[in-house]
Amino acid sequence: MAIFTKSSQGEKKSPATTKHAAVPQAAILRIQRPHITEKALRLSEKNQYVFRVAPTATKSEVKKQVKKLYSVDVVQVRSIVGEEKQRRLKGVAGKKSLTKKMIVTIKAGQKIDLGVR
């Protein structure tokens, strides 16, 4: 099986020009959604916001994306990694997936509007 296919003019196509081209790692959105709970709302009064992120996300990636998406200056990022939990449904064993949250502290005087009162 050939990786490259010949076009009608005899030129070779590269795999990068196909429909499923590789996406650069920096272009992947690591922030899934804001994590809105009572505790998270209390933290927002201290300029700290909680976001659910991809399990493979790093602090520097989240910092860059929060700065880009919300136009704020990020001071500190802390991470919380939850465990996979064993679950059973109709006698079949399974597990809940790993969860990861990041607490992002922003500069005093700046705010992120999460759409919550």
WOPEDA-V493334 format. One record per residue. RES is the residue in one small letter. PHI is phi as a letter, one per 20 degrees, with the letter a starting at -180 (none if undefined). OMEGA is omega in whole degrees, 0 to 359 (999 if undefined). BURIAL is + if it has 9 or more other ideal C-beta (glycine too) atoms within 8 Angstrom, else -. Layout:
{{RES:PHI:OMEGA:BURIAL} {RES:PHI:OMEGA:BURIAL}}
This chain:
{{m:none:184:-} {a:e:176:-} {i:f:181:-} {f:e:176:-} {t:d:180:-} {k:e:175:-} {s:e:183:-} {s:f:180:-} {q:e:178:-} {g:n:178:-} {e:e:178:-} {k:e:175:-} {k:e:177:+} {s:e:180:-} {p:f:182:-} {a:f:181:-} {t:e:179:-} {t:f:184:-} {k:f:184:-} {h:d:180:-} {a:f:179:-} {a:f:180:-} {v:e:178:-} {p:f:183:-} {q:g:182:-} {a:f:183:-} {a:e:182:-} {i:f:180:-} {l:f:183:-} {r:e:181:+} {i:e:181:+} {q:e:179:-} {r:a:173:-} {p:f:179:+} {h:e:187:+} {i:d:175:-} {t:c:178:-} {e:f:180:-} {k:f:180:-} {a:f:178:+} {l:f:175:+} {r:f:178:-} {l:f:181:+} {s:f:175:+} {e:f:178:-} {k:d:181:-} {n:m:176:+} {q:c:183:+} {y:c:184:+} {v:d:179:+} {f:c:169:+} {r:e:183:+} {v:c:177:+} {a:f:181:-} {p:f:180:+} {t:e:183:-} {a:f:176:+} {t:d:181:-} {k:f:182:-} {s:f:177:-} {e:f:181:+} {v:f:179:+} {k:f:180:+} {k:f:183:+} {q:f:176:+} {v:f:178:+} {k:f:182:+} {k:f:185:-} {l:f:187:-} {y:d:179:-} {s:l:178:-} {v:c:177:+} {d:e:182:-} {v:e:180:+} {v:e:186:-} {q:b:175:-} {v:c:176:+} {r:c:184:-} {s:d:176:+} {i:c:180:-} {v:d:178:-} {g:e:182:-} {e:e:169:-} {e:f:182:-} {k:d:178:-} {q:f:178:-} {r:c:179:-} {r:c:177:-} {l:c:182:-} {k:l:177:-} {g:n:181:-} {v:d:180:-} {a:f:178:-} {g:b:177:-} {k:b:174:-} {k:e:185:-} {s:f:179:-} {l:f:177:-} {t:d:179:-} {k:c:178:+} {k:c:176:+} {m:c:174:+} {i:d:185:+} {v:d:176:+} {t:e:180:+} {i:d:183:+} {k:f:180:+} {a:g:179:-} {g:n:179:-} {q:d:181:+} {k:c:172:-} {i:d:179:+} {d:e:181:-} {l:e:179:-} {g:m:180:-} {v:d:180:-} {r:e:999:-}}
